[in-house]
Each structure stands twice: as C-alpha cells, then as structure tokens.
Amino acid sequence: MKDGFAWEEGIAKGAAMAAWRLPHCAEAFLVQDFSGGTRLQEGWNLDELSSGFLAAPFIGLPYFLRADSLSSFTLQARELPTPYVAPPENQSKKTEFMGWVAEAIQAIKKGPLQKVVLSRTDEQELPASFDVMTALEELGAAYPTAFVCALSIPALGGVWMCATPEILVEQNAEGIFRTISLAGTQSGVDADGFAIAPSQARWSTKEIEEQAFVSRYIIDCFKMIRLREYIEIGPKTISTGNLLHLKTEYIVDTKAMDFPQLPGLMLGLLHPTSAVCGTPKQEAVDFISATESHDRSMYSGYLGPVNLGKATHLFVNLRTVEIKENHAVFYAGCGITEDSNPAKEWQETQMKCQTLQRVLMQ
Ligand SMILES: C=C(O[C@@H]1C=C(C(=O)O)C=C[C@H]1O)C(=O)O
C-alpha cells in the first residue's frame, strides 16, 4: 500500500509522523515533519501554530508536527477475524489495581477528593505479522465513529496508536466549536456477542454522577471565561463499538460570537478534564502520581490535526497503545467515586484494553 511505504520511509529518515482518520470519514491523512517534531515551549498558543499535528502527554508540554508533507489516502475496508479470544487476566496487576481503587475510595470518603481516574497498563506481544498501516485500516473499519490514529515521534521512541471516542476541542471550518463530556462505561455487547442498542442501556447513580463531574467541569471552564452562549445536548448514551458511554455535547458558534480564540483558551483550561484526571483537579493529579506505578506518557493526553483546512480536531488519547518493535503496552483507566467497586473497575479497564487488543492481536 502506497502510504505504508511513506510511513516506513519516514521512520527510516527520522521524521515525526501522524496518520489519522476522523470519525465518520472515509479519507485518511498523513503528516510528516522531517525535522522530527518540536516540543513546544511554555506559553505556546494554538492560534499561532502553522498547519500540523499536536500531541500532548497527560502532564507536560505538547509536541508539534509541522506539515512539511501532507497527503490524503483512503483506508481500505478490512474484515476482522472472529471470534475474538481475550488474553488471560494478569492476576498480579489485578490485585495491584484493585488495591489502588480501594485506596482511592478511602481518600474520596475523607475528601476533598471527589473523583479520581486511575489507570493501568497491559503488556502483550503483537503477532509477528503486525504492521502499523494495516492495523490503522483495521481500527478504522472496526470503529467508524472513533478517531483512529498512528503517531511516531522519534523523541518518544515508539509508535502510539489509538481509537478514541472522546473529542477534547474541535473547531470546524465554519467556526463551530465543540467539546464533550464523556464518562460512565458499560459493555456494548451482550453475553452472545450481539450489539446492545444505546436505548437499552441502564445507568446507575454512580455512573450518572461520574459523568456529571465532567459536565460540571466543562461548564466551570466556560464560566471562567464568562461564556454563557453555548448549546448543551445530552446526556445521551453512545456506542463506541464494544462499549457504551454517557455523553453530553457542548457547542459554541465562535463566528456569531466573534470569539476565534475560544479553542485555544478552552484547551488550556480543559486538559486534563475530569474524564481522565478527576475532581478537584490538583488533588486528583497528586493522587494519580502518588499511586500509579507507570508513567502515563501520552495516554490520557490529547492529539489531533490543528489549523488544517481552517479546522482543528483534538481528541483525548484513550483506547491507546504504545508499540516498540512487537511489544505493546495498552493503557486504560476508569473513574473512581465513593460508590466504586474495585472488581467492576478492573473489569472496565479490561474491556477498554480489549478495544484495541481485539483488532491488533488477531
Ligand atoms: C479513562 C478512560 O476513559 C474515560 C473514562 C470513562 C469512565 O470512567 O467511564 C469513560 C470514558 C472516558 O472518558 C480510558 O478509556 O482509559
């Protein structure tokens, strides 16, 4: 495949690269930065970036890939082999993770922490035949509503791939700004492997509250910049393929409001949101760094094309994997509240890891 060559050639030349396909689109894009990409400096501004691709870690400054070369291509349709057999559970990871969740519940009961998103990793070997561009096509075919992406930055030393459902900040060519509040998770397939219709989903108080934390957080960010004119749609149940979530959408017409800086301002305020970090934010960051034994790196950061065709599409880096040679580290997390159950939260991270595993490990 033509763009497979461009990808391999770019890797060999030390280029920083991103290949992606937006939700509901057929066309995919490849950006190459032949300088290897740039780590932005404190005080960087979205409005001042040229056309390219932005990728930020959970904590820290983003990398920017300038579009030295931009090509578009169509992802080929791919059939996924079925049925899928999940890898066995890692019992020591399970015990460790459930311990973290129990600690978080205790901390929340004491306050001031109200919600914290804890994550864990799952390390697996990919098949010898694994190939990044083929995997991107398979992810695109399996998850048409997700943002699917492959990212290679020489300074990171591996390839990150994701199939994320979560918009962080989006501004289309017509000046329409969008962000979403996404939380609450349940399986999107029943015991026989059939899809569950979103209208059939039933949500518990715990999940409704968990998502409300994220919605309140977004509204608080709007309040900080005194923005009152936004449209709020939801919460509604959405299907991401193998999972169901609760989603509320926030929309602003930045042209009508003459507010073109809104995406940059909101990006600075939003990240990391309560969907991947917690409430209050600083207490959640502190709890995560004192508890998790892995470095989140790019997981739960954000990534996407910026200032391309007058549009910016930044997504939270979820349902994600870091690949070095054939070794894959899958990352997944879940929102812990006072009413969490450690075994259920572990199961949720299993389902989230499987979003990519069911495609990449066949
Ligand atoms: C943290 C993740 O997902 C986030 C957390 C969710 C939850 O706690 O229910 C749901 C969607 C995402 O906002 C992840 O996929 O790793």
The ligand as a Tripos MOL2 file, in Angstrom:
@<TRIPOS>MOLECULE
LIG
   16    16     1     0     0
SMALL
NO_CHARGES

@<TRIPOS>ATOM
      1 C1        -10.0500    6.8030   31.1170 C.2       1 LIG1
      2 C2        -10.6400    6.2210   30.0570 C.2       1 LIG1
      3 O1        -11.8930    6.5700   29.6210 O.3       1 LIG1
      4 C3        -12.5890    7.6640   30.1800 C.3       1 LIG1
      5 C4        -13.2750    7.2660   31.4030 C.2       1 LIG1
      6 C5        -14.5430    6.7400   31.3350 C.2       1 LIG1
      7 C6        -15.1990    6.1670   32.5810 C.2       1 LIG1
      8 O2        -14.6050    6.2700   33.6670 O.co2     1 LIG1
      9 O3        -16.2770    5.5720   32.4790 O.co2     1 LIG1
     10 C7        -15.2660    6.7490   30.1280 C.2       1 LIG1
     11 C8        -14.7760    7.3680   29.0410 C.2       1 LIG1
     12 C9        -13.5410    8.1510   29.0980 C.3       1 LIG1
     13 O4        -13.8170    9.4930   29.3610 O.3       1 LIG1
     14 C10        -9.9570    5.1660   29.2560 C.2       1 LIG1
     15 O5        -10.5340    4.7100   28.2620 O.co2     1 LIG1
     16 O6         -8.8250    4.8040   29.5980 O.co2     1 LIG1
@<TRIPOS>BOND
     1     1     2 2
     2     2     3 1
     3     2    14 1
     4     3     4 1
     5     4     5 1
     6     4    12 1
     7     5     6 2
     8     6     7 1
     9     6    10 1
    10     7     8 2
    11     7     9 1
    12    10    11 2
    13    11    12 1
    14    12    13 1
    15    14    15 2
    16    14    16 1
@<TRIPOS>SUBSTRUCTURE
     1 LIG1         1 GROUP 0 **** ****
